Structures are given as structure tokens and as C-alpha cells.
Amino acid sequence: MMNFAFTEEQEMLRKMVRQFVDKEIMPYIKEWDEQGQFDPKILKRLGELNLMGVCIPEKYGGSGMDYNSLAIVCEELERGDTAFRTAVSVHTALNSMTLLQWGTEEQKQKYLVPQATGEKIGAFGLTEPNAGSDVKAMNSTAVRDGDYYILNGQKTWISLCDLADHFIVFAYTDKSKGHRGISAFIVERTMPGFSSKAIKGKLGIRAGNTGEIFFDNVKVPKENLLGEEGEGFKIAMSALDNGRFSVAAGACGLIMACLEASVQYCHERKTFGKEIGQHQLVKQMIANMEAKLQMARLLVYKAGWLKNQGIRNTRETSLAKWKACDFAFEAASDAVQIHGAYGYSNEYPVERYLRNAKAPVIYEGTREIHTLMQADYVLGYRKDKPLRKTLPAWPFEEETVKSH
């Protein structure tokens, strides 16, 4: 039976992250956003609070909490700003959880342990200039040469591109096999031939580090092949189940931020002799925000419950990501409307919320992709096949986290 009630530990976790956001992000985020500056000290502090590996087993340096605890962290961080939730999503959900699921014991000890403690930062490289939703259109290649793979190509829209130490990167090892010829690799920033470049001029998430990474004859040791040759597409899709879950959770935090800012403004601003919160159509927007927050949370925590049981959740996570991100964008638009002309300036945070809300509607599967996925599930055109390796169920026991 599903139970979404928070434990005492989870309530304490939420309180801790909220206090952290209020003290260490909220006072500075307007300046960081204006300057397009990501402050890496935030990641260091998150590591000190054991929040960079919140749902990674203690055996591998993490906090050993469940997957819905990750959702709580993402929700509260995005209440501060999308940039910092994005950092945790990429580091923990896309990279570390993928290493937990697919990595060998040696790879986990070398890469997962320092990432879970926050000593090292992980990122994820799938998207290319001509390959977004159409993953098979990627051009990156990895050619076997003795004890190495020679990696060439580039990836774009990579979060933490200039800050991450380790990247999970996807490339063709045999393009003639289509998506079955894609393989996954663990790439280190210090490997000769690796370079990165930040993207400027973004509409939103300006306080985040996003850009391109390049591979010019990078020699990747064969020991850094993640999974087996040809399993890259499966690994990428399983990673996206984790990433989309954290994005959806973050969207709940953005709705919450819109609601908090709007409620405060409703009590401060008066028109026609009364608080604007007394006007019926303003109440309608507030009520819709609350409804969307509660619906989004239900979808997210259902997906998290399935993760805790060790049950594949591609369908449920897709639905949560699609609707939560759409709800967040709608809530941000209404928040600007409630603030009127003031909402169109950066005097109030809702302007930033609206700019930030657009990117999650696009990345990790556009809303159009998720719409098609949900229709295909209902029509019976799409069915999930069992994976060779599964994400360990929670509570973590030693035998569940051994490499298969």
C-alpha cells in the first residue's frame, strides 16, 4: 500500500534544507542571477550537509536516505533557485544514481564514493547540437584502441560543464547498429583532449553553469566503459528516469515559491480599498497554484514510492515530469499576473521564476515527447522491458547494492 507520509527524519531534512536556502541562497540569488554567476561554494556546503548523495547507500559514502528524500531536497532547493536544484539533479540523479545502478564495484569506489560525499562533482553528457529528443542522431564516437577508447565529439547544454570532475558520456561504438551501438563512458575532466565552454545569454537559470563539452581524441581507459558495449541507450534512458524524477520534484518547489511570493503580495498590495487577495479572480489564481502544487507532489511522490520498491517507473516519472513542469510554468505566469507591472521587473522574484520555469518544460524530454509517451502507454504501443540492472530498492541492504 502506498504511503506518502513523511517520516520524522524527512521532516527534519526539509527543515534543514529550507533553512539553508533561506540563509545561503535567498539573500544572494538576485545578484547571482543578474551576473550570470554560479557560486561553487553552494555545492561545497551541500556536501558538508551530506546532501550531495542523499539517496546513495552509506556503503558508498551517501546518506542512505530514500528516493523521496531526494525529492524533498530538490523541491526545497528549487524554492531558492532552479540553478541549484539543477546541480543536484545532474550530480546525484543523472550521474551518481546511474553509477549506483550500472557501475562495477571498482567504478563505484573510484567515482561514486567521492561524489556521494561531495568531494567530487559529477555531470552527464547526452545532448548534442543535432541530437536532443532524437538521441540516435548523436555524432560522438568512441573507437576501441587496445586498452583505450578514443572519444571524439561534443555535447551541449551540459549543466556543471565547467565545474564537474566526472562526466557520464554517450557515444557510438558501432553506428551501424543504431541505438544498440551506443555505449556509455566515465570521462574525467583531466583527460587530455577534454575541454568545456559555458553558454551565455540564457533566458533563465542564469545563476547556473551550463555549456558545451568537447572531446578531441580523448583516451578513455576500457575500465571506464559503463555497463557493456551497446548498452548506452538503456543506461541513458534509465538515467533519465532518475533525472526526470528530480526535475519534477524541483518543479514542485518552484510552484511553492510562486505561491509564497504571491500570497505575501496579496496581503501587501491593496486596490479598490482592500487587499488584492480579496478579489475573486486573484483568489482563483491562488487556488489553482495550490491545486497544481498538490497534484504535482502526488505524481512525484508516487514515482518516488515506486523507486523505493525497486519497481521500474518510466511511465509514472514521465507523467510527473510532464505535468509538474507545465504546472510550474503556469504558476509562474499567474504569479507575474498577480504582481501586475511589478511582476514584470526584477524588483520581485516572480520575474525570475517565470524565466526559470521554461527550461524544465524542454529539457530531459520535452512536454511533446512525454505527451507521446503517455499516449503510447495507454494505446499499448509502448511497454517497458526489464533492464539488466535495476536501481536498488530502499531501505538499502548490502546485498542489494552489489554489482550484478
C-alpha positions in Angstrom: 0.0 0.0 0.0 1.4 3.4 -1.0 2.2 5.7 1.9 3.4 9.2 1.2 3.5 10.3 4.9 6.9 11.9 5.7 9.0 10.4 8.4 10.4 12.5 11.2 13.8 12.2 9.5 12.3 13.6 6.3 10.6 16.4 8.1 13.9 17.3 9.7 15.6 17.1 6.3 13.1 19.5 4.7 13.5 22.0 7.6 17.3 21.8 7.3 17.3 22.4 3.5 14.8 25.2 3.8 16.9 26.9 6.4 20.0 26.5 4.2 18.1 28.0 1.2 16.8 31.0 3.3 20.3 31.7 4.7 22.7 30.9 1.9 20.8 31.3 -1.4 17.9 33.7 -1.0 19.9 36.8 0.1 22.3 36.5 -2.9 20.3 34.9 -5.7 19.2 38.1 -7.3 22.8 39.3 -7.7 24.0 35.8 -8.9 21.2 35.7 -11.5 21.9 39.3 -12.8 25.6 38.5 -13.1 25.1 35.0 -14.6 27.3 33.7 -11.8 27.2 30.2 -10.3 28.7 30.1 -6.8 30.5 26.7 -6.4 30.6 27.3 -2.6 27.0 26.2 -2.5 28.0 22.7 -3.7 30.7 22.6 -1.1 28.2 23.5 1.6 25.7 20.9 0.3 28.4 18.3 0.5 29.2 19.3 4.1 25.5 18.8 4.9 25.6 15.3 3.3 23.1 16.4 0.6 25.2 15.5 -2.5 24.5 11.8 -2.0 21.2 11.9 -0.1 19.8 8.7 -1.6 23.1 6.9 -2.1 23.8 4.0 0.3 26.1 4.7 3.2 28.3 1.9 1.9 29.2 4.3 -0.9 29.6 7.5 1.1 25.9 8.7 0.8 23.3 9.4 3.5 21.4 6.2 2.8 18.0 8.0 2.7 15.2 7.0 0.4 14.4 8.4 -3.1 11.6 10.7 -1.9 14.2 12.3 0.4 16.0 13.3 -2.8 12.6 14.8 -4.0 12.4 16.8 -0.8 15.9 18.2 -1.3 15.2 19.1 -4.9 11.9 20.7 -4.0 13.4 22.9 -1.3 16.4 23.9 -3.4 14.3 25.0 -6.4 12.3 27.1 -4.0 15.5 29.1 -3.8 16.5 28.9 -7.4 16.4 26.4 -10.3 20.1 26.6 -10.7 20.9 24.8 -7.5 18.3 22.1 -7.9 19.7 21.5 -11.4 23.1 21.0 -9.9 21.9 18.3 -7.5 19.7 16.7 -10.2 22.7 16.3 -12.6 25.2 15.3 -9.9 23.0 13.0 -7.9 20.2 11.8 -10.1 21.7 11.6 -13.6 25.3 10.7 -12.6 25.6 9.1 -9.1 22.4 7.1 -9.3 23.4 5.8 -12.7 26.8 4.7 -11.3 25.0 3.0 -8.5 22.8 1.1 -10.9 25.3 0.3 -13.7 28.8 0.7 -12.3 31.2 -2.0 -11.4 32.4 -2.2 -7.8 35.7 -0.6 -8.9 33.9 2.2 -10.6 31.7 2.8 -7.6 34.7 3.0 -5.3 36.6 5.3 -7.6 33.9 7.6 -8.7 30.7 7.2 -6.8 32.2 7.4 -3.3 33.8 10.8 -3.7 30.7 12.1 -5.5 28.4 11.0 -2.7 30.5 12.8 -0.2 30.6 16.0 -2.3 34.4 15.7 -2.7 34.0 15.4 -6.5 31.2 16.7 -8.8 29.5 14.6 -11.4 27.7 15.6 -14.6 26.0 14.0 -17.6 26.7 14.3 -21.4 23.9 13.1 -23.7 22.6 16.1 -25.7 24.4 17.2 -28.9 23.8 20.2 -31.2 21.9 17.9 -33.6 20.7 15.3 -31.1 18.2 16.2 -28.4 15.0 14.2 -28.3 16.4 12.2 -31.2 19.2 10.5 -29.3 20.1 8.3 -32.2 21.2 11.4 -34.2 24.3 11.9 -32.0 27.7 12.1 -33.8 30.1 11.4 -30.9 32.2 8.2 -31.4 34.4 6.0 -29.3 36.7 3.7 -31.2 38.4 0.9 -29.3 42.2 1.1 -29.5 43.9 -1.6 -27.3 43.2 -0.8 -23.6 41.5 2.5 -24.5 38.6 4.0 -26.4 39.4 7.1 -28.5 36.5 9.5 -27.9 35.6 12.3 -30.3 32.7 14.7 -30.5 30.9 17.3 -28.4 27.9 17.7 -26.1 25.8 20.8 -25.5 23.5 22.2 -22.8 25.6 20.4 -20.2 25.0 21.5 -16.6 28.1 22.0 -14.5 30.2 21.9 -17.7 33.0 24.0 -16.2 32.7 22.6 -12.6 32.3 18.8 -12.8 35.1 16.4 -12.3 33.5 13.4 -13.8 31.1 13.0 -16.7 28.9 10.1 -17.9 29.2 10.5 -21.7 27.4 8.6 -24.5 29.0 7.8 -27.9 28.6 5.4 -30.8 30.9 2.4 -30.6 29.1 0.9 -33.7 26.9 3.3 -35.6 25.7 0.6 -37.9 23.6 -0.9 -35.0 21.6 2.3 -34.4 20.7 2.9 -30.8 22.1 -0.6 -29.9 25.5 0.7 -30.9 25.6 3.5 -28.3 27.9 3.0 -25.3 28.4 4.9 -22.0 31.7 6.0 -20.6 33.0 7.7 -17.4 35.2 10.6 -18.6 37.4 12.7 -16.3 37.9 16.4 -16.8 41.7 16.0 -16.6 41.9 13.6 -19.5 43.9 15.2 -22.3 41.7 16.4 -25.2 38.8 17.3 -22.9 37.6 21.0 -22.9 34.5 22.9 -21.9 32.9 26.3 -22.7 29.9 28.0 -20.9 26.8 29.2 -22.8 25.9 32.8 -22.3 22.7 34.7 -23.0 20.3 32.2 -21.5 16.6 33.2 -20.9 16.6 31.7 -17.4 18.6 29.7 -14.9 21.2 32.4 -15.3 22.8 31.5 -11.9 23.6 28.1 -13.3 26.7 26.9 -15.1 25.6 25.4 -18.5 27.6 24.9 -21.6 29.4 22.6 -24.1 32.0 19.9 -23.6 34.4 18.8 -26.3 36.4 15.6 -26.9 39.4 15.7 -29.1 40.9 12.2 -29.3 40.3 11.7 -25.6 41.8 8.3 -24.4 39.3 6.7 -22.1 40.5 3.6 -20.4 38.5 0.5 -21.2 37.8 0.2 -17.4 35.7 3.3 -17.8 33.2 1.7 -20.0 29.9 1.9 -18.0 27.9 -1.3 -18.5 28.6 -3.2 -21.6 29.2 -2.1 -25.2 25.9 -1.3 -26.8 24.0 -0.7 -23.5 24.4 3.1 -23.7 20.9 3.8 -24.8 19.4 1.7 -22.0 21.7 3.3 -19.5 20.7 6.8 -20.8 17.0 6.1 -20.5 17.3 4.6 -17.0 19.3 7.7 -16.0 16.6 9.9 -17.4 14.1 8.2 -15.1 16.1 9.5 -12.2 16.8 12.9 -13.7 13.2 13.5 -14.6 12.1 12.5 -11.1 14.3 15.2 -9.6 13.2 17.8 -12.2 9.6 17.1 -11.4 10.3 17.4 -7.7 12.1 20.7 -8.3 9.0 21.9 -10.2 7.0 21.5 -7.0 9.5 23.8 -5.3 9.0 26.4 -8.0 5.2 26.3 -7.6 5.7 26.6 -3.9 7.9 29.7 -4.4 5.4 31.3 -6.7 2.6 30.6 -4.1 4.6 32.0 -1.2 5.6 35.2 -3.1 2.0 35.7 -4.4 0.4 35.2 -1.0 2.7 37.7 0.6 2.0 40.2 -2.2 -1.7 39.6 -1.9 -1.6 40.8 1.7 0.7 43.8 1.0 -1.0 45.2 -2.1 -4.4 47.0 -1.9 -6.7 48.1 -4.7 -10.2 49.5 -4.5 -9.9 49.7 -0.8 -8.9 46.1 0.1 -6.1 43.6 -0.2 -5.9 42.2 -3.7 -6.3 38.7 -2.2 -9.9 39.6 -1.6 -10.6 39.9 -5.3 -12.3 36.8 -6.8 -10.1 36.3 -9.8 -6.9 36.7 -7.8 -8.3 34.0 -5.4 -8.8 31.8 -8.5 -5.1 32.1 -9.4 -4.0 31.3 -5.9 -6.4 28.3 -5.7 -5.0 27.0 -9.0 -1.5 27.3 -7.7 -2.3 25.3 -4.6 -4.1 22.6 -6.6 -1.2 22.3 -9.0 1.2 22.0 -6.2 -0.7 19.2 -4.5 -1.3 17.3 -7.8 2.4 17.6 -8.8 3.5 16.4 -5.4 1.2 13.4 -5.6 2.7 12.4 -9.0 6.3 12.9 -7.8 5.9 11.0 -4.5 4.1 8.1 -6.3 7.1 7.8 -8.6 9.4 8.0 -5.6 7.5 5.3 -3.8 7.9 3.0 -6.9 11.6 3.7 -6.8 11.8 2.8 -3.2 10.2 -0.5 -4.0 12.7 -1.2 -6.8 9.9 -1.1 -9.4 10.6 0.4 -12.8 8.8 3.8 -13.1 9.4 5.2 -16.5 5.7 5.8 -17.2 5.0 7.4 -13.8 8.1 9.5 -13.8 7.4 10.7 -17.3 3.9 11.8 -16.3 5.2 13.5 -13.1 7.9 15.4 -15.1 5.5 16.5 -17.8 2.7 17.8 -15.6 4.8 19.2 -12.8 6.9 21.3 -15.2 3.8 22.5 -17.1 2.1 23.4 -13.7 5.2 25.3 -12.6 5.3 27.4 -15.8 1.6 28.1 -15.4 2.0 29.0 -11.7 4.9 31.4 -12.6 2.8 33.1 -15.2 0.0 33.6 -12.8 2.4 34.8 -10.1 3.6 37.6 -12.5 0.0 38.4 -13.3 -0.9 38.7 -9.6 2.1 41.1 -9.2 0.9 43.2 -12.2 3.5 45.6 -13.5 5.8 44.9 -10.6 5.9 41.3 -11.6 7.5 42.3 -14.9 10.5 43.7 -13.2 13.2 42.0 -11.1 12.1 44.0 -8.1 10.2 40.9 -7.2 11.4 37.3 -7.7 8.4 36.1 -9.8 10.0 37.5 -12.9 13.0 35.1 -12.3 10.6 32.3 -11.6 8.9 32.7 -15.0 12.2 32.7 -16.8 13.5 29.7 -14.9 10.3 27.7 -15.4 10.6 27.5 -19.2 13.8 25.4 -19.4 12.4 22.3 -17.5 9.5 22.1 -19.9 12.1 21.5 -22.6 15.0 19.5 -21.1 15.0 15.9 -20.1 12.2 15.2 -22.5 10.1 18.0 -24.0 6.4 18.1 -23.0 5.7 16.9 -26.5 7.9 13.8 -26.0 6.2 13.0 -22.7 2.7 13.5 -24.3 3.5 10.9 -26.9 5.0 8.5 -24.3 1.8 8.7 -22.2 -0.4 8.2 -25.2 1.7 5.2 -26.4 1.4 3.6 -22.9 -2.4 4.0 -22.9 -2.7 2.7 -26.5 -0.5 -0.2 -25.8 2.2 0.8 -28.3 4.8 1.2 -25.6 5.8 -1.3 -22.9 8.8 -1.2 -20.6 11.2 -4.1 -20.9 13.1 -5.3 -17.8 16.6 -3.9 -17.5 19.7 -6.0 -16.9 20.4 -3.9 -13.8 17.9 -2.1 -11.6 18.3 0.7 -9.1 18.5 -0.8 -5.6 15.3 -0.7 -3.5 15.2 1.2 -0.2 16.0 0.5 2.6 19.4 -0.4 1.3 20.8 -3.7 2.3 24.3 -4.8 1.5 23.2 -7.5 -1.0 21.0 -5.0 -3.0 23.9 -2.7 -3.8 26.4 -5.3 -5.0 27.2 -5.2 -8.7 25.1 -7.7 -10.6 
